[in-house]
């Protein structure tokens, strides 16, 4: 029912509303996690690889940051996949 009492289109079931809400939460969580990943990479790799900041990166610093980022992201992906797998297994055990 619409604001003024008329029918404003198909009604949305509580289950559909829940699914939409859960999708939005997952998207917001993914954005937050991506921001956290970038922040951690910046902190960790910059501190490790750039010992004397200047107006540009040396070739060694560029290579170090690149390798550091790759390793950090690989580790992040392993942890994320493991966490997701564990959560899925727990959900199966609950049901």
C-alpha positions in Angstrom: 0.0 0.0 0.0 1.3 3.5 -0.9 1.6 6.5 1.3 -1.8 7.7 0.4 -3.5 4.4 0.7 -3.2 3.3 -3.0 -1.4 0.3 -4.3 2.1 1.4 -5.3 3.1 -1.8 -7.0 4.1 -5.3 -5.9 4.7 -5.8 -2.2 8.1 -7.0 -1.1 8.2 -10.0 1.2 10.1 -9.8 4.5 12.5 -12.4 3.1 13.3 -10.2 0.1 13.8 -7.2 2.3 16.2 -9.3 4.4 18.1 -10.4 1.4 18.5 -6.9 0.0 19.6 -5.7 3.5 22.2 -8.5 3.8 23.5 -7.7 0.3 24.0 -4.1 1.2 25.8 -5.1 4.4 28.1 -7.4 2.5 28.9 -4.7 0.0 29.6 -2.1 2.7 31.8 -4.7 4.5 33.7 -5.4 1.3 34.4 -1.7 0.8 35.5 -1.3 4.4 37.8 -4.4 4.1 39.3 -3.1 0.9 40.0 0.3 2.6 41.6 -1.5 5.5 43.7 -3.6 3.2 45.0 -0.6 1.3 45.7 1.2 4.6 47.7 -1.7 6.0 49.6 -2.2 2.8 50.5 1.5 2.8 51.7 1.4 6.4 53.5 -1.9 6.2 55.2 -1.7 2.8 56.0 2.0 3.0 57.7 1.7 6.4 59.6 -1.4 5.3 60.7 -0.3 1.8 61.1 3.5 2.0 63.8 4.2 4.6 64.6 7.7 3.4 61.6 9.4 1.9 62.3 11.9 -0.9 60.6 13.4 -3.9 60.5 10.1 -5.8 61.0 6.4 -5.3 64.2 4.7 -6.3 64.1 1.5 -8.4 64.9 -0.6 -5.4 62.1 1.1 -3.4 59.6 0.5 -6.3 60.5 -3.2 -6.5 60.4 -3.6 -2.7 56.9 -2.0 -2.5 55.6 -4.0 -5.4 56.8 -7.3 -3.9 55.6 -6.4 -0.5 52.1 -5.5 -1.8 51.9 -8.8 -3.7 52.9 -10.8 -0.6 50.5 -8.9 1.6 47.6 -9.3 -0.8 48.4 -13.0 -1.2 48.4 -13.5 2.6 45.2 -11.4 2.9 43.5 -13.6 0.3 44.5 -16.8 2.1 43.2 -15.6 5.4 40.0 -14.3 3.8 39.3 -17.6 2.0 40.0 -19.6 5.1 37.7 -17.4 7.2 34.9 -17.6 4.6 35.3 -21.4 4.4 35.2 -21.7 8.2 32.1 -19.5 8.4 30.3 -21.5 5.7 31.2 -24.8 7.5 29.8 -23.3 10.8 26.6 -22.3 8.9 26.2 -25.8 7.6 26.7 -27.2 11.1 24.0 -24.9 12.5 21.4 -25.8 10.0 
